[in-house]
């Protein structure tokens, strides 16, 4: 009886060590489209998909949205070759609509990984005479593609409300409040309250602004992002999808039709727990030989 107990105890130990449970904490199904926007590495909209640095920055309903501390912004396009993404602020003033003022804010990690590009021009409108960009920091303002910021007051119906006229003798003088074209770094450091400007809009100077009236500018915010290099090309070439373990955030190559997610590529390489490697097989062989010898010795 004692020999049988020892036998079954040893059998349990052998099977547990030899055949570990197939477990994974990463998603094995990553959506590749949200609305009409293709989703590819380093971005992901499902748990364990894309790069962990960008997790929780996107959400997909009927359209794709990029989320920052100041709100959710609809993604208009992603260029995976140029590493740029264009988003639109629904609460931003444009040539056709005047919106209440607010700030555009990004988290520290977003500022490091996916900040507005230098092609994105921020136009600060209806600034007071005490505004920092009208005084001490006037050098932060510039002309964009040959355009003066004041053109927005004359070209855009929504901004004409800021135009004022004052009588001067037998004529009237048209005046407009101070306006400033500046970069994202300005609005990152100083809020709209500090800047003392009531509204802002953004346009993308993609080489097509020069000689074009404000009504026909491309309005939005172009973000430039960095792609973490952690072996994703190798994974994709093997037919896998780049992702990560949802608990440890370790890179995983998610293979189609498999619950086993290798850490490098599909069809080979190092594997996550639950996968079989040459080391697993060697251990299996040794344990089986020991098991057979043990059975032979007690019978």
C-alpha positions, 0 to 999 in steps of 0.5 A: 500500500505504501508503495502504491502511495509513493508511486501515485505521488511520484506520477503526479509530480512527473506530470505536473513538471513535464506538462505545465498548464497552458496559461497566458495573460495577453490577448490573442485577438487584436483588432486591426481596424477602428472605423476607417483607421487601421490599427498597427504597432505600436498602437492597440485598442485591445488589452495586451495589443500594441506597445505597453507605453501606449496602453489606455491612450486609445478607445474605439467606439464607432471611431478611434479616439486619442485620450489625454488629460484634457479630453478625447480627440477623434483620430483623423489619420495615422501615417505609419511610415512617417510616424505621425497621427492627426487628431481633431479637438471637437471643442476647438474654435475654427474658421466657422465656429467659435468655441469656449476657451479651454486647454489642450493638455497631455500627460508626461509620458505622452509628451515624451512619446507622442507630442504635437509635431513642429508642423502644428501651429497654435493660433492664440486669439483675442489676447489681452494687452497684458498677455505674456506673448504680447510682452516679455515672451513676444519672441514666441510668436511667428508668422506661419508659411508667410501668414500673419495671425491677424489674417484670421480676424479678417478671413474667418467669420467666427473671429470677426466678432473680435473686430472693433471700430472706433471713430477717428475724426471723419473716419473710423479705425478698425482694430483687432486684439493681439493674436499669436502664432506659436508652437505647442511648447508655449501652450504646454508651459502656459495655460490659456489663463496665463496666456490671457487669450480667450480662444485658440485654433490649430492648423497643420503647416504641411507645406500647403499653407503658403498662399492659401486663405485660412478658410482652406487650411488643414485644421487639427493637431499633428502628433509625431510619435516614436516606435519602441524597437523591441523586436516587433519586425521579427514577430510580424515577419513570422506572421505574428501580432506584436503585443505584451503580457497584460500583467508584466508588460513583457513583449509577446508575439501573438500567433494566430490560432494559438494560446501560446505566445512566444516572446520573439516570433511564431514557429520558434524562439523563446516562449511564454509559460505553457510553451514547449522548447528544447529545454522542456523536451530534455527535461521530459525525457529525463523525467520519463526515464526516471519514472520507468526506472522507479516503476520497475524497482517497486513492482 
